[in-house]
């Protein structure tokens, strides 16, 4: 296997891109930052390069303090592009004033602004059609265009003949259309990570007149430079200890600390389309020295060949980095630590076989990497022994997640999907020396969970928590541990070991997606409990959902949803309602707590709310082990976009 295949210089350019959440225009970090490129269209500092076209049919020129695009033939159909000479940008925002000539009617005509244009594509574009009010986001590929999202700009969009300030913001996989200062439409796509910005105008087949558009006041923001430098190399980033330490102890200390401070980036979710010779890269947008990072992925149903997934870390300004990744041919698996140059050449520094991966196509796997000082630890699916090795310490920079595939048959171009989620990064620069952290780890391993440091760590709101090491969890956990601070479980159960650490945090509601909190590990028979905090908007509609035995298929899961506003509940297998009913919520005042408990044992199960059992389940249709997770905003009627629902003490235990 030639490892240099996975590192082409063009791909390495994207390793320093930021993958942050979409920032509103009102945020100080963005609005107070000067644009990296400005074209006032007055003849000075011209940035626009017209697309080569027949000048007898199409005109692109600076004139009258504007940049004009004109098609002379009223029958012209298509888009006219003008590149902005900014060089290749990853995360960027491009804004420009645009107007369409209304003298003879401009229905069916549009203006657009784009990002990440490359040699074989035009990247992404935000298109505005003033006559209809239609707005849309497109991806332009070598073989054609794909509409990713559309909407209605009425109320924000000015009519034909009036100026609209249009913009596009590309941050990681998030693409946003900006109209007159407002983010009006968003979507997610990870096909292109970097490229040039551009603008243009288009005419559809039903346009009644020749196209004439004018642009002014162009600004391009390089969001890599605009990101606040909050993660400068820390003086506390010295190695926690000199020399090698026990990998399990190091990982446990890192997890404990990560639970307290929360992630500095993530969790990110991507469904990656992969084919031989491609290497999609997804940066976290951080600057760290000592860190913990992790990702969960689904083993691809790929053709014969070798797939790889891992992390490129300490990306420097010249795009050099170190790689740690796992790879498999479907039968065996290994790991590699390498130094990768911006040229694409990769030097293997260490490698070996690795245990713990489930190589079955469709199986979900977790990979974590901890780097402290001059020591690194890889953990796969909480397996022990961990892989520990020495590294060339002292670096700092971004961390990216990447995937690659090398087909056994060079002519095989089969594309396949690799779902990934929970890519997150924790900054360990403040990690205490291991000798200070060790007693806390030892105390957590005692059979008195109520007195462990876990209770304090879970009070820090987090979108997701790092996957814990099994050495931190007491294997002889008791029902008292499950009860946490809420008392005994509502059911007469004999509990085994805790499957995952207790977690607390919040979930943000959205009318376009679910914010999921997933436990690490699969189970068929288990006891789960979580306490939801009644939101400030109550008694407005809100809901809480627990999903279990999730197989990752459309109908392969059970779902219990409680609608807190009217005290009803539904129990489903996939999308089919199995049972429903009413329940006394006991409390629905803002700030109050609602504790949900649920157990599954073979063909039966039950749920309780605030210590009162209200339903028993027939689970005979689906008895296989699966994932367990919680969410909210399960219906549009119970969703308030942007609202957060807090939760605490999300715990999961095996049944003896």
C-alpha positions in Angstrom: 0.0 0.0 0.0 1.3 3.4 -1.0 0.4 5.9 1.8 1.3 8.9 -0.3 -1.9 8.2 -2.3 -4.0 9.6 0.4 -2.2 13.0 0.5 -2.3 15.0 -2.6 -1.0 18.6 -2.4 -4.4 20.0 -3.5 -6.2 18.1 -0.8 -3.7 19.3 1.8 -4.7 22.9 1.1 -7.9 22.2 2.9 -6.4 20.9 6.0 -6.3 24.4 7.7 -9.9 25.3 6.9 -12.1 26.0 9.8 -15.2 23.8 10.4 -17.2 25.9 12.8 -20.9 26.4 13.2 -22.5 29.1 11.0 -21.9 32.4 12.7 -24.7 35.1 12.6 -23.7 38.3 10.8 -24.3 40.2 14.1 -21.5 38.4 15.9 -18.6 40.6 16.9 -16.1 38.1 15.7 -17.3 38.6 12.1 -18.7 42.1 11.8 -15.8 43.7 13.4 -13.3 42.0 11.1 -12.1 43.9 8.0 -12.7 42.1 4.6 -9.6 40.5 3.2 -10.5 41.7 -0.4 -12.4 44.8 -1.5 -13.4 46.0 -4.9 -15.3 49.3 -5.0 -15.8 48.9 -8.8 -14.2 52.4 -9.3 -11.3 51.1 -11.4 -8.8 50.7 -8.5 -8.1 47.3 -7.0 -10.1 45.4 -9.6 -10.6 41.8 -8.5 -13.0 40.4 -11.2 -11.8 38.2 -14.0 -14.5 37.7 -16.7 -15.3 34.2 -17.8 -14.0 33.7 -21.4 -17.0 34.1 -23.7 -17.8 35.5 -27.2 -17.6 39.2 -26.6 -19.9 39.8 -29.5 -22.6 38.0 -27.5 -21.7 38.7 -23.9 -20.0 41.7 -22.2 -18.4 41.8 -18.8 -16.7 45.1 -17.9 -16.0 47.8 -15.4 -18.1 50.8 -16.3 -19.8 53.8 -14.6 -18.4 52.7 -11.1 -19.9 49.3 -11.5 -19.1 45.9 -12.9 -21.6 45.0 -15.6 -22.7 41.6 -17.1 -24.7 41.8 -20.2 -26.1 39.3 -22.8 -27.1 41.1 -26.0 -29.4 38.4 -27.3 -32.8 38.2 -25.6 -32.8 34.5 -26.3 -29.7 33.9 -24.2 -30.1 31.2 -21.6 -27.6 30.3 -19.0 -25.2 31.7 -16.4 -22.3 34.1 -16.8 -19.6 33.8 -14.2 -16.9 36.3 -13.2 -14.1 34.9 -10.9 -12.9 37.0 -8.0 -9.1 37.0 -7.7 -8.7 36.0 -4.1 -6.9 32.7 -4.6 -8.2 29.5 -3.0 -10.2 30.1 0.2 -11.8 27.5 2.5 -14.1 29.3 4.9 -15.2 32.6 3.5 -18.0 35.2 3.2 -18.5 37.1 -0.1 -20.9 40.1 -0.2 -21.8 42.3 -3.2 -24.5 44.8 -4.2 -26.4 43.5 -7.2 -29.2 44.9 -9.4 -31.0 43.7 -12.5 -32.2 46.1 -15.2 -35.9 46.6 -15.0 -36.4 48.7 -18.1 -37.8 45.9 -20.2 -38.8 43.5 -17.4 -36.4 41.0 -15.9 -38.6 38.1 -15.0 -36.8 34.8 -15.2 -33.4 36.5 -14.5 -31.2 36.1 -11.5 -28.0 37.3 -9.8 -25.7 35.0 -7.7 -22.6 34.9 -5.7 -20.4 31.9 -5.1 -17.6 30.2 -3.3 -15.1 27.3 -3.6 -14.9 27.3 -7.4 -12.2 24.9 -8.7 -10.7 23.7 -11.9 -13.5 21.2 -12.7 -16.4 22.9 -10.9 -18.0 26.2 -9.8 -18.4 25.2 -6.2 -21.5 26.6 -4.4 -23.7 29.6 -5.3 -26.5 31.6 -3.7 -29.0 32.6 -6.3 -31.6 35.4 -6.0 -34.5 35.9 -8.5 -36.2 39.2 -7.6 -39.2 38.8 -9.9 -40.5 35.7 -8.1 -38.8 36.2 -4.7 -37.2 32.7 -5.0 -33.8 32.2 -3.4 -31.7 29.0 -3.6 -28.3 27.4 -2.9 -26.7 25.4 -5.7 -23.7 23.1 -6.1 -22.1 23.4 -9.6 -20.3 20.1 -10.5 -18.3 19.3 -13.7 -21.3 17.4 -15.1 -24.1 19.9 -14.1 -25.8 21.8 -11.3 -27.6 20.4 -8.2 -30.1 22.5 -6.2 -29.3 21.9 -2.6 -31.9 24.2 -0.9 -34.5 26.7 -1.9 -36.8 29.2 -0.2 -38.8 32.4 -0.3 -37.0 35.7 0.1 -40.2 37.9 0.0 -40.1 40.5 2.7 -36.3 40.7 2.6 -35.7 40.8 -1.1 -36.0 44.1 -2.9 -37.9 44.1 -6.3 -36.4 44.2 -9.8 -34.5 47.4 -10.5 -33.6 47.9 -6.8 -30.3 46.9 -5.3 -30.0 43.8 -3.1 -26.9 43.1 -1.1 -26.4 39.4 -1.6 -23.8 37.1 0.0 -22.7 33.6 0.5 -20.9 32.2 3.6 -19.1 28.9 3.4 -17.9 27.5 6.7 -17.0 23.8 6.9 -19.9 21.9 5.4 -22.3 24.8 6.2 -23.4 27.0 3.2 -25.6 30.0 3.9 -27.2 32.6 1.7 -27.2 36.2 2.9 -29.7 38.7 1.7 -29.7 42.4 2.8 -27.9 41.6 6.0 -29.9 38.5 7.0 -29.1 34.8 6.7 -32.1 33.7 4.8 -31.3 30.1 3.8 -28.8 27.4 4.9 -27.8 23.9 3.8 -25.0 21.4 4.4 -22.7 19.9 1.8 -19.1 18.7 2.1 -18.3 18.0 -1.6 -15.9 21.0 -2.0 -13.7 22.4 0.8 -11.8 25.2 -0.9 -11.7 27.3 -4.0 -12.2 30.8 -5.5 -15.1 33.1 -4.9 -17.1 34.5 -7.8 -20.3 36.3 -8.9 -22.6 36.2 -11.9 -26.0 36.6 -13.5 -28.3 34.2 -15.3 -31.2 34.0 -17.6 -33.8 31.2 -17.7 -35.7 30.1 -20.8 -38.8 32.1 -19.9 -36.9 35.4 -19.6 -38.5 38.0 -22.0 -35.6 40.4 -22.4 -31.8 40.6 -22.7 -29.9 40.1 -19.5 -28.2 43.2 -17.8 -26.9 43.1 -14.3 -24.7 45.4 -12.3 -22.5 44.8 -9.2 -20.8 47.2 -6.7 -19.1 47.2 -3.3 -17.6 43.8 -3.4 -16.2 42.4 -0.1 -14.6 39.0 0.5 -13.9 37.9 4.1 -11.3 35.1 4.7 -12.9 33.5 7.8 -9.7 31.6 8.5 -8.1 35.0 9.4 -11.3 36.3 11.0 -11.6 33.6 13.6 -10.7 35.0 17.1 -7.4 33.5 18.3 -8.8 32.2 21.5 -6.7 29.1 21.4 -3.2 30.5 21.2 -0.6 28.0 22.4 -0.9 27.9 26.2 1.9 28.0 28.7 0.1 25.1 30.4 0.6 23.0 27.3 3.7 21.4 28.7 3.6 17.6 28.9 1.6 16.4 32.0 4.5 14.2 32.8 7.9 13.4 31.4 8.3 10.0 29.9 5.7 7.4 29.1 2.8 6.8 31.4 0.2 4.0 31.7 -2.1 4.5 28.6 -5.2 3.7 30.5 -4.4 6.2 33.2 -3.6 8.9 30.7 -6.8 8.2 28.8 -8.8 8.2 32.0 -7.3 11.5 33.2 -7.9 13.1 29.8 -11.6 12.0 29.8 -12.1 13.3 33.3 -10.7 16.7 32.3 -12.6 16.7 29.0 -15.9 16.2 30.9 -15.2 19.2 33.0 -14.2 21.7 30.3 -16.3 20.6 27.3 -15.3 20.4 23.6 -13.7 23.3 21.8 -15.2 22.1 18.5 -18.0 19.7 17.5 -19.7 17.4 17.5 -19.8 17.5 13.7 -21.9 15.1 11.5 -21.1 14.2 7.9 -22.3 11.5 5.5 -19.2 11.1 3.4 -19.4 10.0 -0.2 -16.2 8.0 -0.9 -14.6 6.4 -4.0 -11.1 5.2 -4.8 -8.4 7.9 -4.7 -10.5 10.5 -3.0 -9.8 11.9 0.5 -12.5 14.2 1.9 -11.0 16.3 4.8 -13.1 17.9 7.6 -11.2 20.4 9.8 -12.3 21.3 13.3 -11.1 24.9 13.2 -9.0 24.9 16.3 -5.4 25.6 17.5 -4.4 23.0 20.1 -1.3 21.3 21.5 -2.4 18.7 23.9 -5.8 17.4 22.9 -8.4 14.6 22.8 -10.4 14.0 19.6 -12.8 11.3 18.5 -15.2 10.3 15.8 -17.8 7.5 15.2 -18.2 6.0 11.8 -20.0 3.2 10.0 -17.9 0.6 8.2 -18.6 1.0 4.5 -20.0 -1.7 2.2 -17.1 -1.0 -0.1 -15.6 -2.9 -3.0 -12.4 -4.8 -2.5 -9.7 -2.5 -1.3 -8.4 -0.7 1.8 -10.3 2.1 3.6 -8.8 4.4 6.1 -10.1 6.9 8.7 -8.1 9.1 11.0 -6.9 12.5 12.1 -4.4 15.0 10.7 -3.2 17.1 13.6 -1.0 20.1 14.3 -1.6 21.5 10.9 0.9 24.4 10.5 0.8 27.5 8.2 2.7 25.6 5.5 0.0 22.8 5.6 2.3 20.1 7.2 0.8 17.9 9.8 1.0 14.5 11.6 -1.4 11.7 10.8 -2.8 9.0 13.0 -5.3 6.7 11.4 -6.7 3.2 11.2 -7.0 1.2 8.0 -8.6 -2.1 7.0 -9.0 -4.4 4.1 -12.2 -5.8 5.6 -10.4 -8.8 7.2 -7.5 -7.3 9.2 -6.9 -3.8 10.7 -3.9 -1.7 11.6 -2.9 1.8 12.7 -0.3 4.2 11.3 1.4 7.3 12.7 3.0 9.4 10.0 4.5 12.8 9.2 2.8 14.4 6.2 4.2 17.2 4.1 2.3 19.8 2.1 3.7 18.2 -1.0 1.6 15.1 -0.3 4.5 12.9 0.7 4.0 10.9 3.8 6.6 9.3 6.1 5.5 6.4 8.3 6.9 6.9 11.8 5.2 4.0 13.6 2.5 1.4 12.9 1.0 -1.9 14.0 -2.0 -4.0 14.1 -5.1 -2.9 16.1 -7.9 -4.8 17.9 -11.4 -3.9 18.7 -12.8 -2.8 15.3 -16.0 -4.4 14.1 -15.2 -4.8 10.4 -18.7 -5.9 9.5 -20.1 -3.6 6.8 -22.7 -1.4 8.5 -21.2 -1.8 11.9 -20.7 1.4 14.0 -17.2 2.0 15.4 -15.6 4.7 17.6 -12.0 5.9 17.4 -10.4 8.3 19.9 -7.0 9.9 20.0 -5.4 11.5 23.0 -2.1 13.5 22.6 -0.4 14.8 25.7 3.2 15.9 25.7 5.2 13.3 23.7 2.7 10.4 24.2 -0.3 9.4 22.1 -3.0 6.9 22.9 -5.5 5.4 20.4 -8.6 3.8 21.7 -11.1 1.8 19.5 -14.6 1.0 20.8 -13.4 1.3 24.4 -11.2 -1.8 23.8 -8.3 -2.7 26.0 -5.4 -2.8 25.6 -5.1 0.6 24.1 -2.4 1.5 21.5 0.2 3.8 23.0 3.2 5.3 21.2 5.7 8.1 21.5 5.4 11.2 19.2 7.4 14.2 18.3 5.8 16.6 20.8 5.6 20.3 21.0 3.5 21.1 18.0 0.3 23.0 17.7 -2.4 23.6 15.1 -5.7 22.5 13.7 -7.1 19.0 13.7 -8.9 17.5 10.7 -10.8 14.2 10.3 -10.2 12.5 6.9 -11.3 9.4 5.1 -9.8 7.6 2.1 -10.2 4.5 0.0 -7.8 2.6 -2.3 -9.6 0.0 -4.5 -7.9 -3.3 -5.2 -8.9 -2.8 -8.8 -7.4 0.6 -10.1 -10.3 0.8 -12.6 -13.0 0.5 -9.9 -14.6 3.9 -9.4 -17.5 2.7 -7.2 -18.8 5.4 -4.8 -20.2 4.5 -1.4 -21.5 6.3 1.6 -19.7 6.4 5.0 -21.8 8.0 7.7 -19.7 9.7 10.5 -20.7 11.7 13.5 -19.5 12.9 16.9 -16.3 14.4 15.5 -15.2 16.6 18.4 -12.0 18.1 19.8 -11.2 18.8 23.5 -8.3 21.1 24.4 -6.2 19.4 27.1 -3.8 22.4 27.6 -5.0 22.7 31.2 -4.8 19.0 32.1 -3.2 18.6 35.5 -0.1 16.5 35.9 -0.9 12.9 35.8 0.2 12.4 39.4 -2.5 14.9 40.4 -5.2 13.3 38.2 -4.6 9.7 39.2 -6.3 9.8 42.6 -9.5 11.1 41.0 -9.5 8.3 38.6 -8.9 5.8 41.4 -11.8 7.3 43.4 -14.1 6.9 40.4 -13.4 3.2 40.3 -14.7 2.6 43.8 -18.2 1.1 44.3 -19.7 4.4 45.6 -20.7 6.3 42.5 -22.6 8.9 44.4 -19.4 10.2 45.8 -17.3 10.2 42.7 -16.2 13.3 40.8 -18.6 12.3 38.0 -21.5 14.1 39.6 -19.7 17.4 39.5 -18.4 16.9 35.9 -21.9 16.3 34.6 -23.1 19.8 35.6 -21.2 21.4 32.8 -23.6 21.8 29.7 -22.2 20.1 26.7 -23.5 19.2 23.2 -21.8 15.9 23.5 -19.3 14.3 25.8 -16.1 12.3 25.1 -16.3 8.6 25.1 -15.2 7.3 28.5 -12.6 4.6 29.2 -14.0 1.5 30.8 -11.3 1.7 33.4 -12.9 4.8 34.8 -16.3 3.1 35.3 -17.0 0.8 38.2 -17.7 -2.7 36.9 -19.6 -3.5 40.2 -22.1 -0.5 39.8 -25.2 -0.9 41.9 -28.8 0.3 41.6 -27.8 3.2 43.8 -25.4 4.4 41.1 -28.2 4.4 38.6 -30.4 6.4 40.9 -27.8 9.2 41.1 -29.2 12.1 43.1 -32.8 11.2 42.3 -33.1 8.1 44.6 -33.8 4.5 43.7 -35.0 3.4 40.3 -38.7 3.1 39.8 -38.3 -0.6 38.9 -37.2 -3.7 40.8 -34.1 -4.4 38.8 -30.7 -5.9 39.3 -28.2 -3.6 37.5 -24.8 -4.6 36.1 -22.0 -2.3 35.0 -22.5 1.2 33.7 -22.3 1.2 29.9 -21.3 4.8 29.6 -20.5 7.8 31.9 -23.4 9.9 33.2 -23.7 13.0 31.0 -25.4 16.4 31.2 -25.8 19.2 28.7 -28.3 20.7 26.4 -29.9 20.1 23.0 -30.8 22.9 20.6 -34.0 22.6 18.7 -34.2 23.1 15.0 -37.0 22.9 12.5 -34.6 21.2 10.0 -32.7 18.6 12.1 -32.5 16.7 15.4 -29.9 17.5 18.0 -29.0 14.0 19.3 -27.2 13.0 22.4 -25.9 9.4 21.9 -24.5 7.0 24.5 -21.4 5.2 23.6 -22.1 1.5 23.2 -24.9 -0.7 22.1 -27.2 -2.8 24.3 -30.4 -4.9 24.0 -31.1 -5.3 27.7 -30.5 -2.2 29.8 -31.7 0.4 32.2 -31.6 4.1 31.2 -32.5 7.3 33.0 -32.3 11.0 32.1 -33.7 14.1 33.7 -35.0 16.9 31.5 -35.2 20.5 32.7 -38.5 22.2 31.8 -37.7 25.1 29.4 -38.5 28.7 30.1 -41.0 28.7 27.3 -43.2 26.2 29.1 -46.1 25.6 29.2 -45.6 26.0 25.4 -45.3 22.8 23.5 -42.1 20.7 24.0 -41.3 17.1 24.0 -38.6 14.6 25.2 -37.7 11.4 23.3 -35.6 8.3 24.1 -34.6 5.9 21.3 -33.3 2.4 21.9 -32.2 -0.8 20.1 -31.5 1.5 17.1 -30.1 -0.6 14.2 -29.5 2.4 12.0 -32.4 1.4 9.6 -35.7 3.1 8.9 -37.8 0.7 11.0 -35.1 -0.8 13.2 -35.5 1.1 16.4 -38.0 1.8 19.3 -38.9 5.4 20.2 -40.7 6.7 23.2 -41.8 10.4 23.0 -43.5 12.3 25.8 -45.3 15.5 24.9 -45.0 17.6 28.0 -47.5 20.3 27.2 -50.5 18.0 27.0 -49.3 15.0 29.0 -49.5 12.5 26.2 -47.0 9.9 25.0 -46.4 7.7 21.9 -44.4 4.5 21.5 -43.2 3.6 18.0 -41.2 1.0 16.2 -39.7 3.0 13.3 -42.5 5.3 12.2 -45.3 2.9 13.2 -47.2 3.8 16.4 -47.4 0.7 18.7 -49.1 2.4 21.7 -50.0 5.8 23.0 -51.8 7.3 26.0 -52.0 10.0 28.6 -49.8 10.7 31.6 -49.8 13.1 34.5 -46.7 15.2 34.1 -46.7 16.2 37.8 -44.8 19.3 36.9 -44.3 21.6 33.9 -43.1 24.8 35.4 -39.9 26.4 33.9 -36.8 25.1 35.7 -38.5 22.1 37.2 -37.1 18.6 36.5 -38.8 15.7 34.8 -37.1 12.3 35.3 -37.6 9.6 32.6 -36.6 6.0 33.3 -36.8 3.1 30.9 -35.7 -0.5 30.9 -35.7 -3.2 28.2 -35.3 -6.9 29.0 -35.8 -9.3 26.1 -39.4 -9.1 24.9 -40.6 -6.7 27.7 -39.9 -3.3 29.0 -41.4 -0.4 30.9 -41.1 3.4 31.4 -41.6 5.6 34.4 -41.9 9.4 34.8 -40.9 11.1 38.0 -40.8 7.6 39.7 -44.3 6.5 38.5 -44.5 3.7 36.0 -46.9 4.5 33.2 -46.4 2.0 30.4 -45.1 -1.5 29.7 -43.8 -2.5 26.3 -44.0 -5.5 24.1 -40.5 -5.6 22.5 -40.7 -9.0 20.8 -40.4 -7.6 17.3 -36.9 -6.2 17.8 -34.6 -7.8 20.4 -31.2 -7.1 18.9 -28.7 -4.8 20.6 -28.6 -1.2 19.3 -27.7 2.4 20.1 -29.5 4.4 22.8 -30.0 8.2 22.4 -32.2 11.1 23.4 -33.4 14.1 21.5 -36.2 16.7 21.5 -38.2 18.6 18.9 -39.5 15.4 17.5 -42.5 17.1 15.7 -42.8 20.5 14.1 -45.6 21.3 16.5 -43.4 20.9 19.5 -40.3 22.7 18.1 -39.2 26.3 18.7 -36.2 26.9 16.4 -33.1 27.8 18.4 -34.6 26.9 21.8 -32.4 24.7 24.1 -33.7 21.9 26.3 -31.3 21.1 29.1 -30.8 17.6 30.5 -28.8 16.0 33.3 -27.7 12.6 34.5 -28.2 10.7 31.3 -27.1 7.2 32.5 -27.1 3.7 31.0 -26.6 0.4 32.8 -26.6 -3.3 31.8 -29.1 -5.6 33.3 -27.7 -8.6 35.3 
